[in-house]
Amino acid sequence: MLDLLIRDARIVDGTGRKEFSGDVGVRDEKIVEVGKVSGAANRTIDAGGRLLTPGFVDIHTHYDGQVSWDSVLAPSSVNGVTSVAVGNCGVGFAPARPDKHEFLINLLEGVEDIPGTALAEGLTWDWESFPDYLDALAKRSFAIDVGAHLPHAALRAYVMGERGADHTQEPSEAEIAEMARLTGQAMAAGALGFTTSRTHVHKSRTGKNIGTLTAPQAELAGIAAAMARSGKGVIQLISDAYLTADDDFATRELDLIAAMAKIATRPLSFTVQQTDDAPERWRLIFKRIEAMVASGLSVKAQVAPRPIGLILSFATTVNPFMVSRTWKTLAQSLKLEERLRALAQPEIKAAILAEHAARTITGLNAGIVHGFNRMFRMTDPVDYEPQESASLQAEAQRAGRPVTDYAYDVFLEKGGRQLIYQPLINYTHGNLDVAHAMLVADNTLFGLSDGGAHCGTICDGSFPTTTLALWSRGNKSGKRVPVEALVHGYTQRNAAHVGWLDRGVIAPGYLADLNVIDLDALSLSPPEIVQDLPAGGSRLLQTPHGYRYTIKNGVVSFENGEWTGELPGRLLRGARPAL
């Protein structure tokens, strides 16, 4: 007797091979038959010719705090994801001495835009060491499986104390040795890998650079050597190499990345995107990665399927008028509803517009404050490749009004909750052609969704849905990717990179992590502002359409986008051998 039988499916099995029609039989959490399956089952699902894929594997999320209070782990779980990796970009909550709880909360609030009040109320802190953290997670059940990286920022602060939060401070030889010892301890306990951040974009709530920003090569080499000795884990990092127009700096960073991979002898991946300041840098990075791979290193770029886009609003974290002194005063002194009412007053609007006009902003923030030509009303379904003719600037020109005056009124729409999409990264040329080039390149991984993070600024936990829906049909210039390649990227390829060899493929012996998808209906509605975090904290959540069933370990966990109440997921300790 089968536990579950899925009939008449269009099977894309995760390996990249051509799709085929058939049935899938499941017993004891595993796939036991694929093809023409006969016999009885406790439950039968008629796929009706719809797409059947492995459950998606998202290797770049930030649910490190959310796992303390939430078992569902949306938005990843509602977007077909059945396995996630947390602790990316060097940030997380373990190891953590009791006197560093507030420091780590402030860091995550600044780096990942997770409300500090929610973290302060929701985190259970029933751990100190990283093995303790894994033990705490092992006591909990989830809708999806969770693996955790050892984050460098937490490790550095644990070993170096206050000095560890200052990136200009270098550790002693003894401190490097201790970081290496704790890295080995974490790998033995089941850490998925080690992560670090070397980007100036990552700052604490108070604006202080992350302590790992300029961690010296000796420190990173000591940690990498510990990983080599353990023979376990992967390395994930983000570097300013893709952000900079400075060729020499980019070369130094890439040299350091290559050195880490060589010392660790472990798989390594890092963020690569296109920025306006260095729009062709990604091409150089890809060439360097090719050279690293040719020399025998296991190095890959983590890339995104669409722009990294901010969600602007008077009711969320970011909007172009937040540089105004009057705006800042209102934000600090009034609760949300009071603030939204105040912003609608003509005298308040006049003061904010005058102060906005007087500000000169440079760098990445200049686009947020002045880039009205790249701000767009969010449509339903969301258009992730909007044209400049639909921008707020173009609307203002057609209305014959100053753009700031016009945009302010747009932001007041829907009671101040009008959402505006601003693609900042991967959108220099106003289209997704570069995103396509990255997706189909060699040595890439589908990542960077940041599920669980950027609660009031970005809503990219829906990346898997965009990957499949947009690129199977093609972008506005007609570039597309075969469904088989898209599914492979979010299943077997990601799973294999982190060593989860028991999932990501529809074949006998693999875990029964599956999605039944109506590909023709697959789409995303605009995000909504919801207040469901601890302490009444807000976040952006986005509803996908087209997922008929998501199955985790043979159990239907989501049906037509709704959680069934089942929690078949658990902590994953380290790599998982093939079953």
Secondary structure as the mmCIF struct_conf table of DSSP 4:
data_model
#
loop_
_struct_conf.conf_type_id
_struct_conf.id
_struct_conf.beg_label_comp_id
_struct_conf.beg_label_asym_id
_struct_conf.beg_label_seq_id
_struct_conf.end_label_comp_id
_struct_conf.end_label_asym_id
_struct_conf.end_label_seq_id
STRN STRN1 LEU A 2 ILE A 11
BEND BEND1 GLY A 14 GLY A 16
HELX_LH_PP_P HELX_LH_PP_P1 ARG A 17 GLU A 19
STRN STRN2 PHE A 20 ARG A 27
TURN_TY1_P TURN_TY1_P1 ASP A 28 GLU A 29
STRN STRN3 LYS A 30 GLY A 35
BEND BEND2 LYS A 36 LYS A 36
BEND BEND3 GLY A 39 GLY A 39
STRN STRN4 ALA A 41 ASP A 46
TURN_TY1_P TURN_TY1_P2 GLY A 48 GLY A 49
STRN STRN5 LEU A 51 PRO A 54
HELX_LH_PP_P HELX_LH_PP_P2 GLY A 55 GLY A 55
STRN STRN6 PHE A 56 ASP A 58
STRN STRN7 THR A 61 THR A 61
TURN_TY1_P TURN_TY1_P3 ASP A 64 GLY A 65
HELX_RH_3T_P HELX_RH_3T_P1 GLN A 66 SER A 68
TURN_TY1_P TURN_TY1_P4 TRP A 69 TRP A 69
BEND BEND4 SER A 71 VAL A 72
TURN_TY1_P TURN_TY1_P5 ALA A 74 SER A 76
HELX_RH_3T_P HELX_RH_3T_P2 SER A 77 ASN A 79
TURN_TY1_P TURN_TY1_P6 GLY A 80 GLY A 80
STRN STRN8 VAL A 81 VAL A 86
HELX_RH_3T_P HELX_RH_3T_P3 ASN A 88 GLY A 90
BEND BEND5 PHE A 93 PHE A 93
BEND BEND6 PRO A 95 PRO A 95
HELX_RH_3T_P HELX_RH_3T_P4 PRO A 98 LYS A 100
HELX_RH_AL_P HELX_RH_AL_P1 HIS A 101 GLU A 112
HELX_RH_AL_P HELX_RH_AL_P2 GLY A 116 GLY A 122
BEND BEND7 GLU A 128 SER A 129
HELX_RH_AL_P HELX_RH_AL_P3 PHE A 130 ALA A 138
TURN_TY1_P TURN_TY1_P7 LYS A 139 LYS A 139
STRN STRN9 PHE A 142 PHE A 142
BEND BEND8 ALA A 143 ILE A 144
STRN STRN10 ASP A 145 ALA A 148
HELX_LH_PP_P HELX_LH_PP_P3 HIS A 149 HIS A 149
STRN STRN11 LEU A 150 PRO A 151
HELX_RH_AL_P HELX_RH_AL_P4 HIS A 152 MET A 160
HELX_RH_3T_P HELX_RH_3T_P5 GLY A 161 ALA A 165
TURN_TY1_P TURN_TY1_P8 HIS A 167 THR A 168
HELX_LH_PP_P HELX_LH_PP_P4 GLN A 169 SER A 172
HELX_RH_AL_P HELX_RH_AL_P5 GLU A 173 ALA A 189
TURN_TY1_P TURN_TY1_P9 GLY A 190 GLY A 190
STRN STRN12 GLY A 193 ARG A 198
TURN_TY1_P TURN_TY1_P10 HIS A 200 VAL A 201
STRN STRN13 LYS A 203 LYS A 203
TURN_TY1_P TURN_TY1_P11 ARG A 205 THR A 206
BEND BEND9 GLY A 207 GLY A 207
HELX_LH_PP_P HELX_LH_PP_P5 LYS A 208 LYS A 208
STRN STRN14 ASN A 209 ASN A 209
HELX_LH_PP_P HELX_LH_PP_P6 ILE A 210 ILE A 210
TURN_TY1_P TURN_TY1_P12 GLY A 211 THR A 214
HELX_RH_AL_P HELX_RH_AL_P6 GLN A 217 SER A 230
TURN_TY1_P TURN_TY1_P13 GLY A 231 GLY A 231
STRN STRN15 VAL A 234 SER A 239
HELX_RH_3T_P HELX_RH_3T_P6 ASP A 240 TYR A 242
TURN_TY1_P TURN_TY1_P14 LEU A 243 LEU A 243
HELX_RH_AL_P HELX_RH_AL_P7 ASP A 247 ALA A 264
BEND BEND10 ARG A 266 ARG A 266
STRN STRN16 LEU A 268 THR A 271
BEND BEND11 ASP A 276 ALA A 278
TURN_TY1_P TURN_TY1_P15 PRO A 279 GLU A 280
HELX_RH_AL_P HELX_RH_AL_P8 ARG A 281 ALA A 294
TURN_TY1_P TURN_TY1_P16 SER A 295 GLY A 296
STRN STRN17 VAL A 299 VAL A 303
BEND BEND12 PRO A 305 ARG A 306
STRN STRN18 ILE A 308 LEU A 312
TURN_TY1_P TURN_TY1_P17 PHE A 314 ALA A 315
BEND BEND13 THR A 316 THR A 317
TURN_TY1_P TURN_TY1_P18 PRO A 320 VAL A 323
BEND BEND14 SER A 324 SER A 324
HELX_RH_AL_P HELX_RH_AL_P9 ARG A 325 SER A 333
BEND BEND15 LEU A 334 LEU A 334
HELX_RH_AL_P HELX_RH_AL_P10 LEU A 336 LEU A 343
TURN_TY1_P TURN_TY1_P19 ALA A 344 ALA A 344
BEND BEND16 GLN A 345 GLN A 345
HELX_RH_AL_P HELX_RH_AL_P11 PRO A 346 ALA A 358
TURN_TY1_P TURN_TY1_P20 GLY A 363 GLY A 363
HELX_RH_AL_P HELX_RH_AL_P12 LEU A 364 HIS A 370
HELX_RH_3T_P HELX_RH_3T_P7 PHE A 372 ARG A 374
STRN STRN19 PHE A 376 ARG A 377
HELX_LH_PP_P HELX_LH_PP_P7 MET A 378 THR A 379
BEND BEND17 ASP A 380 PRO A 381
BEND BEND18 TYR A 384 GLU A 385
HELX_RH_3T_P HELX_RH_3T_P8 GLU A 388 ALA A 390
BEND BEND19 SER A 391 SER A 391
HELX_RH_AL_P HELX_RH_AL_P13 LEU A 392 ALA A 399
TURN_TY1_P TURN_TY1_P21 GLY A 400 GLY A 400
BEND BEND20 ARG A 401 ARG A 401
HELX_RH_AL_P HELX_RH_AL_P14 VAL A 403 GLY A 416
TURN_TY1_P TURN_TY1_P22 ARG A 417 ARG A 417
STRN STRN20 ILE A 420 ILE A 425
BEND BEND21 ASN A 426 ASN A 426
TURN_TY1_P TURN_TY1_P23 THR A 428 HIS A 429
BEND BEND22 GLY A 430 LEU A 432
HELX_RH_AL_P HELX_RH_AL_P15 ASP A 433 VAL A 440
BEND BEND23 ALA A 441 ASN A 443
STRN STRN21 THR A 444 PHE A 446
STRN STRN22 GLY A 451 GLY A 451
TURN_TY1_P TURN_TY1_P24 GLY A 452 GLY A 452
TURN_TY1_P TURN_TY1_P25 CYS A 455 THR A 457
TURN_TY1_P TURN_TY1_P26 GLY A 461 SER A 462
HELX_RH_AL_P HELX_RH_AL_P16 PHE A 463 ARG A 473
TURN_TY1_P TURN_TY1_P27 LYS A 476 SER A 477
BEND BEND24 GLY A 478 GLY A 478
HELX_RH_AL_P HELX_RH_AL_P17 VAL A 483 TYR A 490
TURN_TY1_P TURN_TY1_P28 THR A 491 THR A 491
HELX_RH_AL_P HELX_RH_AL_P18 GLN A 492 HIS A 497
TURN_TY1_P TURN_TY1_P29 VAL A 498 GLY A 499
STRN STRN23 TRP A 500 TRP A 500
TURN_TY1_P TURN_TY1_P30 LEU A 501 ASP A 502
BEND BEND25 ARG A 503 GLY A 504
BEND BEND26 ALA A 507 ALA A 507
TURN_TY1_P TURN_TY1_P31 PRO A 508 GLY A 509
BEND BEND27 TYR A 510 TYR A 510
STRN STRN24 LEU A 511 LEU A 511
STRN STRN25 LEU A 514 ILE A 517
HELX_RH_3T_P HELX_RH_3T_P9 LEU A 519 ALA A 521
STRN STRN26 SER A 523 LEU A 524
HELX_LH_PP_P HELX_LH_PP_P8 SER A 525 PRO A 527
STRN STRN27 GLU A 528 VAL A 530
BEND BEND28 LEU A 533 LEU A 533
HELX_RH_3T_P HELX_RH_3T_P10 PRO A 534 GLY A 536
STRN STRN28 ARG A 539 LEU A 541
STRN STRN29 PRO A 544 HIS A 545
STRN STRN30 TYR A 547 LYS A 552
TURN_TY1_P TURN_TY1_P32 ASN A 553 GLY A 554
STRN STRN31 VAL A 555 GLU A 559
TURN_TY1_P TURN_TY1_P33 ASN A 560 GLY A 561
STRN STRN32 GLU A 562 TRP A 563
BEND BEND29 GLY A 565 GLY A 565
STRN STRN33 GLY A 569 GLY A 569
STRN STRN34 LEU A 571 LEU A 572
BEND BEND30 GLY A 574 GLY A 574
STRN STRN35 ARG A 576 ARG A 576
#
